[in-house]
């Protein structure tokens, strides 16, 4: 089949087909007069490329995905698709925020018959900061490399994970899931906390930015739903979960990112959904400081949550938050 026939069949331009050829994604046979001839395999490959491009996947990632498809490496292919989903979800969250901001401006005009310039500037600045926080997210901790030995480290309660077992047990006790309740574990790691919550009747899902951590988690809990993602753009739709939990992950965020993360948690929670964070918490690098004075407690309270907390040791704390408005 010649290039024009392929273009007509797939409803794309011949120019686009040549672009994919230049990038090395397809290799049609060249006959007399340099005419390109496409086999059914090349047409299938081109259809796959078009589908992945429609999903927004960059050319370099498509090349890797095609290698995995042809090599039947479904695990790596799944990773690239999940990575693309994570990117798209981040864009969706940003667009949703813009829509919410626009709706607010429309509502203000209806009520006040005007929208002061200062309000417009403040809304624009808020949107810009949120976009910058999300775009600045990066994996600086290399949890992919730690995934295989993670359980050995945490279950032996090394100095880094002192009181690990007791902290997870109290987290489950405070959440007290009712059978059938839906919970989300952000920074799920290898799934140790989720496993305990499932044992108490919760229907769990998990999010993590490390593909290797998720791989270990799936081996341990093969029926658990997991997604690649992070705190700043949780890859789930609104009002899906009864509670959100996170252990030993939240402290990796900056203070401003933590504020954004709590907003994201609330977005995916049902009304009156609860949050429990088990993590390292200090103020001014002073382990003896009163946790009630930390920014996290104050942040929850300013957002309309009632909180309680428990110090497990000099660094490790549990904060439980329930919305009261």
Secondary structure, DSSP 8 states (H G I E B T S, - for coil): -BHHHHHHHHT--HHHHHHHHHTTS---EE-GGG-EE--HHHHHHHHHHHHHHHTT--HHHHHHHHHHHHTT-HHHHHHHHHHHHHHHHHHHHHHHHHHHHHHHHHHHHHHHS---HHHHHHHHHHHHHHHHHHHT----S-HHHHHHHHHHHHHTT-GGGTTHHHHHHHHHHHH---TT-EEEEET-TTSHHHHHHHHTT-EEEEEES-HHHHHHHHHH-TTSEEEE-BTTB-SS-SS-EEEEEEES-GGGS-HHHHHHHHHHHHHHEEEEEEEEEEEE--BTTBTTS-GGGSHHHHHHHHTTEEEEEEE-SSSEEEEEEEE--
